[in-house]
Amino acid sequence: MKLTTTLTEIAHAAEEKEAENLAFRSFLQSRNDHEIDELVQELDALITPQIDCTVCGNCCRNLMINVTEAEVTTLATHLHTSNGELKEKYIETGANNDMMIINTIPCHFLHENRCTIYEHRFGGCREFPALHLPKFNKRLFTTFTHYSTCLIIYNVVEEMKNKLSFHQ
């Protein structure tokens, strides 16, 4: 399996494969969820170690990460600041105080393609690209939203097409 490893290649391919990917999403939804999860997790385990995310850092330039109060506390403690100061500087809260997100893209904590708070990063950062999680077919919209910007997602999806003998 030859991996595609440049962002320009996957961005170009994503444009060319837009209709194909819509058909593939429908195809995936017609398949057994458990079997799809097994395949995605198998491919994720094979492909992810071959991609150096610190060369890319694109997720930190594109993701909107939800943040919990516990994560604010953990990071505030690590940064030797108060929750209030951390929120004021880095977090945006929804109108009803129902959701918190990082208040800028790219992320404040990205420096030279590396996370400066890696050990204390938020759950959404830890999970991305979430291919190791069950219920892949319930996250197709999100997965394909990042197909053109994440080398791991792109390569997993393309290898899925091969393994499932998908042809449009």
N, C-alpha and C positions, 0 to 999 in steps of 0.2 A: 504494500500500500504506500503510495507516494502522497505525502501531505502537502497541501498548499500552505505556505508559510508567510505570505506577505499580505498586508491589509489592502493594498491596491488591487491585487489579484482577486481577493474575495469580494471586494466592493464591485468590481467590474462583473464578476461572475454572477453576483446577486442580481444585478440589473438584467443580465441575459436570461437568468433562470426564474424570473418572477412568476411567470405562468406555470412553469414546471413545479415550482415550490407550492403554489396554491393547490395544484392537483395532488402533490405528494402529501400535503396536510390532510386532504380528504381521504386519500389512500390510507394514511396512518390511523385515522379515526375508524376505519372499517376493520382494522386488525385487532387482535386480542391484546388488551392493555398490558397484561402480565408479560406476554412475549415481547412486546415493544420495550417495556421497562428493562427486561433482561438484556436485550440487544443494545439498548442505549448505554446501560451501565457497563457492559462488556467493552463496547467501543470507547467509552469515556476512559476506562481504566487503561486501555491500550494507547489512546491518542494523547490524553492530557500530559503524561510524562514526557512526550516528545515536543511539546510546545513550551517555550520559555516565555512566560507571561511578562517577565521584566523587560523583555525586548519590546513588547507591545504596549502594555499599560492602557489599552484602549477602553477597557471596561471602566476604569477610573475617570476616563474622559467623557463617558456617555451615560452611565447608570445614575438613576435617581434612587437613592437608598433610603428605605424607611428605617427609622431609628426608634428604639424603645427607651423608656426612662432608665431601665437598668443599664443599657449600653451607654447612655449619657453619663451615668454615675461612674461606671467603670473607666470611661475615657477621661472624665474630669479628674478622677483620682490619679490616673496615670500622668496627666498633664499638670498636676498640682494646681488645679483651679476649681472653682465652684461649678455646680451644675448650671446655675444661672448665667455665669460668664461664658461657659462653653456654649450654651444654647444661643446666647446673644451673638456670639461670634461665628458659629458654624451651623446652626440648626434653624430651620424654618418650621413653624407650627401652623397646622390647619386652623381655619376660622373657629372651629368648635373645640380647639385643643385636642382634636381626635387623632391627629397624625403628625409625626415629626419626620422631616427629611433633611438631608444635607442641603445647605442653602446655595450651593454653587456647583456648576459643572464646568471644568473638571474639578474633581475633589480637592479640597484644601490640602489634604494629606498626601497627595501624589507629588513626588519629587524625583526627577530623572527616572521615570517609569517604575518607581518603587514606592510602596506604601510606608510612610514614616511612622505609622501606628500599627503596623502589621499584626503584632501579637494582641492588640486591643481593638482591632477593626470590628466593624459592625456585622451583625449576622447576615445581612443581605450581601455583603462583600464576601464573607466566608462561603456562602452557598453558591455564588455565581461560578459557573453558568448553570448550576443546579441539575446537571445531567446525572448525578449520582442519586438523586432523589426519586422516589416512586411517583407514579401518575404523570409520566411524561406527556401523555396525550391530553392532559388537562392544562398543560402549559405551552401548547403549540404556538399561540399568538406571541407570547413573550419570547420563546425560542427563535421563531422566525423574525421577530423584530431585531434580534441581535445577530442573526445569521450573517449579515454583511459587515459586522464590526468585531466579531469574536472568532479568532482562528480555530478554537476548540469546537465551538458550535458548528461552524462551517464544515470542518473536516468530519465530525461525527455524522452530521446530516448527509453529507455526500457519500460516506461509507455505508450508511443505512440504506441509501438508494441502491447501492451495489449489492449488499447482502440480501435485500428483500426483492431483488430483481425488478426494481421499479423502472419502467420506461414509459415516457409519455409520447 
